[in-house]
Every structure is written in C-alpha cells, then in structure tokens.
Amino acid sequence: MAFWLNACVNLRLSEQELKEQGISYLFLDPSNFDAEMEKRNLGYKHHDIVELNSNTPNLDILLSKFRREHFHRDDESRYVLDGDGFFDIRSLDDRWIRISVTDGDYISIPAFRYHKFELTQIERIKAVRFFKDDHSWEPIYRGEQNGK
C-alpha cells in the first residue's frame, strides 16, 4: 500500500502514480519466487539476503542509519521474504510517499532518490537485496557534502 504521508487524509497512490514517480512496487508470489531468476528478469547482477529482527546485534544503531534521509548511487531494490516495514520516499516534487512492504512485495527506489526505512512494531524483516553494480549501496545522507 502506498499513500501520501503528509496529506490530511491518507490519499492512496495507484501503481501508475508510483511508476510516474519512478518507483516500482509489485507483488511477486512467494510460493514461486526464485531470487536467481528474478535477478536476471529484473536486470540485476548481484543479490544477497538481509535479515533484521530483535536479535540482530546493534539493531538500534542500524535502524538509526536507515531512519536518516539518504540516497544511494544504485537503485534500492528489495523483495520481502518475511516480516514487514515501510519506506518513506521523496516524491519528484519533494513530498513524502509512504510504502508499506510485507511478504511478497518487491520495491525499487531509483538511484539518487532520498528515502528512509523503518521496521514496524513486530521488528522483523527478511529481504532479498538486488544490485545493478558491485554492491554500491553506500548511503549518502541529506546535507552531507559527498552528494550527487
């Protein structure tokens, strides 16, 4: 589910509106999901799996980094295997879009697009991370000098 975060009323965004923002968000059936196949189908070179939960060492420190507004030089593309969270993404006109993700959801945020990530109250997510480049996932935080 995607909606405008700052709207007085939660105005949902359609799949088409997300596409117009450059954001891919779709459901891929978990019972048929194959990371290697999807990596090729989606045009990625690499993938790995990230898992965060209440037993993750230094979870609060990791989450504090994800909560800060940042971008990457590669797309941020994730497929959720288990758990849930949400991404807050800057729109093209600098408003906030919130996208909830859960089992079976695939999301791709374009390179150089500011965003943040947060776990939900269950504090659990397991996701496949896809990369176009050699793991060029370094976050560039808003306001830092090494921007675009």
C-alpha positions in Angstrom: 0.0 0.0 0.0 1.3 3.4 -0.9 0.0 6.8 0.1 1.0 10.5 0.5 2.4 10.8 4.0 1.7 14.5 4.6 -1.8 14.5 3.3 -4.6 15.5 5.8 -6.3 12.3 4.6 -4.3 9.2 3.6 -4.6 9.6 -0.2 -3.5 6.3 -1.8 -1.3 6.2 -4.8 -2.0 3.9 -7.7 0.6 1.7 -9.3 0.6 4.1 -12.3 1.2 7.1 -10.0 4.2 5.2 -8.4 5.5 4.5 -11.9 5.3 8.2 -12.7 7.4 8.8 -9.6 10.0 6.2 -10.9 9.1 3.7 -8.2 8.4 0.1 -8.9 6.2 -1.7 -6.4 4.6 -5.0 -7.1 3.7 -8.4 -5.6 5.7 -11.5 -6.6 4.2 -14.7 -5.5 6.4 -16.1 -2.7 5.5 -19.7 -3.5 7.1 -19.3 -6.9 9.9 -16.8 -6.0 13.4 -17.7 -7.3 16.0 -15.0 -6.5 18.3 -16.1 -9.3 15.5 -16.0 -11.9 14.2 -12.6 -10.7 17.7 -11.2 -10.6 18.0 -11.9 -14.3 14.4 -10.9 -15.1 14.8 -7.6 -13.3 18.3 -6.8 -14.8 20.4 -7.1 -11.6 24.0 -8.5 -11.4 24.1 -9.4 -7.7 21.8 -10.2 -4.8 22.0 -11.1 -1.1 19.7 -11.5 1.8 19.4 -9.2 4.8 17.6 -10.1 7.9 16.7 -7.7 10.8 15.0 -8.7 14.0 15.0 -8.1 17.7 18.0 -10.5 18.0 20.1 -8.6 15.5 23.3 -7.2 17.2 23.2 -3.4 17.4 19.7 -3.2 15.8 19.1 0.3 17.2 22.3 1.6 15.6 21.4 0.0 12.2 17.9 1.4 12.3 19.1 4.8 13.2 21.1 4.9 10.0 18.1 3.7 7.9 15.8 6.3 9.5 18.0 9.2 8.3 17.1 10.6 5.0 19.6 9.3 2.4 20.0 8.1 -1.2 22.2 5.5 -2.9 24.1 5.6 -6.2 22.3 2.4 -7.2 18.6 1.6 -7.1 17.4 0.3 -3.7 15.6 -2.8 -4.8 14.2 -5.2 -2.2 11.9 -8.3 -2.2 10.4 -9.1 1.2 10.5 -12.8 2.1 9.2 -12.3 5.7 8.2 -9.6 8.0 7.3 -6.0 7.2 8.4 -2.4 7.2 7.9 0.8 5.4 9.8 3.2 3.1 9.3 6.9 3.1 10.4 8.2 -0.3 10.7 11.8 -1.5 8.4 12.4 -4.5 9.6 14.3 -7.6 8.0 17.4 -6.1 9.6 16.9 -2.7 6.6 15.4 -0.8 6.7 12.2 1.2 5.3 8.9 -0.1 5.0 6.1 2.4 5.0 2.5 1.1 4.3 -0.4 3.4 6.0 -3.7 2.4 5.3 -7.2 3.6 5.8 -10.8 2.4 5.8 -11.0 -1.4 6.3 -7.3 -2.0 9.0 -6.0 -4.4 10.0 -2.4 -4.3 12.6 -0.5 -6.3 13.5 3.1 -5.4 15.5 4.9 -8.1 19.2 5.8 -7.5 19.7 9.3 -6.1 16.1 9.4 -4.7 16.0 10.4 -1.0 14.3 7.9 1.3 14.2 6.4 4.8 13.3 2.9 6.1 11.6 1.8 9.3 10.6 -1.5 10.7 7.0 -1.9 12.1 6.3 -2.8 15.7 7.0 -6.5 15.0 10.6 -5.6 14.4 11.3 -8.3 11.8 12.1 -8.3 8.1 14.0 -10.7 5.8 14.5 -9.4 2.3 16.5 -10.1 -0.9 18.6 -7.1 -1.9 19.2 -6.7 -5.6 22.1 -4.7 -7.0 22.9 -3.4 -10.5 26.5 -2.7 -9.6 29.0 -4.3 -7.3 27.1 -3.7 -4.1 27.2 0.1 -4.5 24.9 0.6 -1.6 26.7 3.3 0.4 24.1 5.7 1.9 24.6 9.4 1.1 22.8 11.3 3.9 21.0 14.5 3.1 23.1 17.6 3.9 26.5 15.8 3.5 29.0 17.2 1.1 29.5 14.0 -1.0 26.1 14.2 -2.7 25.2 13.5 -6.3 
